[in-house]
Amino acid sequence: MSLRTIQKKIQSFGNINKITSSLKLVSAAKLAKTERLLKDVRPFGHGTLSFYKHYTHINMLDHIENHLIFAITSDRGLCGGIHTAIVKKVKQELDRPDQKLAKVVCVGQKSEELLAKSHKSNILFTVFKIGKDNPTFLEASKIFNECNYAEFIACQIFYNRMVTRGKSQVDWISIYNTDFLLTVAHIASMEEVEEENMRSYIEFSTVSLLFFAMVENSLCEHSARMIAMDAASKNVKSLSEKLSLEYNRKRQFKITSDLIDIVSGSQVITGK
């Protein structure tokens, strides 16, 4: 490899390092912003989950074929394998014998790209323009309205949940059709709550859970991208240092060879 080629590679690595470092800083800023949002959103998610755990003692996957799945990802990559982890879990669910008729709402282009190869017929629709900014409650509401959620009895929301800083894992939330929930004994026995009020609460809660899952997944994505860009910056820096060392060695060797040639030529001329 010539000195010019090595020099061009060093310059290229330097440009890549600038890009990855910038993306790392952007992800860190978005991570802090999403953390503040999640702090406000988390009570809605945890409160609704407590309601489901306390008043519903049913397994949504038992004998329910009319099943809807939300695969929460985004349109953007460069964030490790968090999108792949979501799609892997969704595929496992779709491959169950009793879930052949299940439909998937791909929240984000990445889930559609990965699912379309093997389960295209299960995709109901895809929500694009996800990941550019933090999710909103209005976006979650529009997604529920578009998928005609009332037609499905049960639903699962697959998303990434932050375990510790820099580490996440796939989790899921089970929710149910409003009419189906109102027939559950524990809820039907709540005579002190009017059916209209309970219906309104359940409809609001389902959107709240989707919104919560989208924000939590967004937090994990920013964290994963920040870590991925940090690792990329370190790798590029290491490669650049190795190339710089090789460049200096070859340059020094060339200079030494030229000096030897000059001295040898001078001695020949002087000897004559």
N, C-alpha and C positions, 0 to 999 in steps of 0.2 A: 504494500500500500504506500503510495507516494505521500510526500509531505503535504502537498496541496490537498489531496483527498482527506487526509487526517485533519487538516485545518478546517475544511468545510464541515466535516462531521462534528468537530468541537463547537463550531458556530451553531450548527443545527441543534445540538444538545443544549446549548445555552438558551436558544429560543424556546425550546420545549420546556426547559426549567422555568422560564418566565411565565409561560402559560399555566403550567401546573401549580406554580406558587400563587398566581392570581386566582385560579379556581379554588384553591384551598382557602384563601382569604374570603372570597365571596361565599363559599359554603359555611365558613365559620360565622359570618355575619347573619346569613339566613338561619343558621342553627339557633343562634341567640334569639332571633325574632320569633321563630317557631316555638321555642321553649316558653317564651312569654305568653304566646297564644294558647299553648297546651295547658298552661297553668290555669287559665280561665275556663277552658273547655273540659278538662278532666272531670270536674264534679258532675257535669251532665252525663258523661259516659259511665262513670262509676255508679252514680245514683240510679241510672236506668238498669245497669247490670244487676244491682242489688235487688231491684224490683223483680226482674225476671227470675233470679235465683230463689227469691222468697216465695213468690206466688205461682211459679210454674215448675212442676216436677215431671217434665216430659222430655223425651229425647226426640228431637226434631227429625232425626234420620231414620227412625223406626217406621217403616211402612209408609213413608211419604215420598212419592215419586215427583210430585209437582213442586220442584225444589229450585230455588234461585241462589246463585253464588255471585258474590261481588269479589273480584280479584283486584285489590288495591295496589296499583303501581304508579307509574308516571310516564311521561313522554321522553324523559331524559335518562341517559346512561351514565357511565363513568362513576359508578357507585358500588363497585364490587358485585356480589352475587345476591343482593336482596330481592331483585325482581325475579331472578331464577328460582329462589327459594319459595316465593309465593306461588309461582306457576307450578312448581313441583307438587306442592300440597293440593292445589286445585286439580291437577291431573290425577292424583291418587284418589280424590273424591269422585271424579267423573268416571274412573275405572271401576268403581264399585258396581256390582250387578244390578242393584236397585236404583242407580242414579244415571242410567243411560239417557233418560229424558230431561235431565237437569239442564238448566240454561245458565249461561255465564254473562255477567256484565263486566266488561273489561274497563276498569277505571284507569286509563293511561294506555298509551300506544304499546308499551313494552310487553304488557300481558297479552295483548292481541297477537303481536308478532310471534311470541313463543307458543301460544295455544293454537294458532291457526294451522300449524304444521300437522297436528294430530287430532285436534278436537274442533275443527272449524264449524261443524254443524251444531255444536253446543253454544256457540257465541250468539248471544241475543243482540247486543250492539256494543259499540266502543265509545268511551268518553275521551275526547282529545283535549289538548291544551291543559294538561294536568302536570304540575310540577314547576311551572314558571314562577308562581307565587303561592302563598299559603292558601289552603282550601278555605271556602266560606260555607256558611250554613245554607245560603241560597243555592250554591252548586249542589250540595247534597240533596236539597229538596227537589231540584230539577231532575236529578238522576232518578230519584224514586218515582216522580211523576211520569218520566219517560218509559220506565220499565213496566208500568202497569202492575205495581206490586200487589194490588188486590187480587190478581189472578193466581198468585202463588201462595201456597199454604205456609211454607217454611223457607227460611233463607239463612245463609251463612256469609259472613263478611271475613275474608282472609286479609290480614294486614301484618306489617312488621311492628313489633312492640319493643321498646327500648328496655333492656335488662339492666345494663350499666353503661356508663359513658363509653361509647365506642363498640358496644356489643348489643346486638338485637336478635330476636328470634320471631319466627312466624307464630301468630296467634289467630284465633277466630272467635267471632261473636255469633251466637244463634239468636235469631229473631223470628217472629211469627206474624202471620196475617192477622189483622185486627179482628175480623169476625171469628176466626179460629180461636184466638186468645179469649174472647168473651165467653166461649163455651167451656173453658177450663174451669173445673170445680172451684178452685181457690179464688178465682176472680169473679165467677158468677155468683158466689156466695156473699160478695161484698155489697150488701143491700144499701149501706149508707152512702154509697157512691152511685150517682145516676149513670146510666149507660152512655148517655151522650158525652158526659164529662170524661168517663173512662176511655171512650173511643178517641176523643180528642187527645188525651194524654198518651195513649198508645201510639197514635200516628205521629205525635211530636217526638216521642221517645225513639221511634225507629229511625227517624231522620237524624236525631241527636247522636245515636250510636254510629251511624255511617259517617257523620261529620267528625266525631271523635276518632274513629279508625283512620280516616283520611289525614287528620292532623298528626296523629301518632306515627303513621307511616311516613309522612313528610319529614318529621323530625329524624327518624332513622335513616332516611335517604340522605339528608344533608350531612349527618354524622358519618355515614359510610363514604360519601363522596369526599369529605374533608380528609378522612383517613387514607382513602385511595390516592388522592392527589399528593398527600404528604409522602406516601410510600413511593409514588412515581417520581417526585422531586428528588428524593434520596437516591433512587436508582440511577436517574439521569446524572446527578452530581457525581456518583461513583464512576459511571462510565466515562464521563467527561474527564475526571481526574486520571483514569487509566490511559485514555487517549492522549492527554497532555503529557504524561510521562513517556509514552511511546514516541510522541512527536519530538520531545526534547532529546531523547536518546538518538533518534535517527538524525535529527538536525546536528547534534554534537558529533555523531559519527561522520556525517557528510563534511562538516567543517574540518574535522581532523584529517579526513582523507584528502581534502583539498590542500590543506597545509603541508601534508606529506608530499603531495605532488609538486607543490611550489618549491619546497626545500630541495627535493630531489632534482628538479629541473634547474634550480639555481646552482646546485653542486656540479651538475653536468656542464653547465655553461662556464662556471669558474674553473673547472678542471681543464677545459679546453684553452 
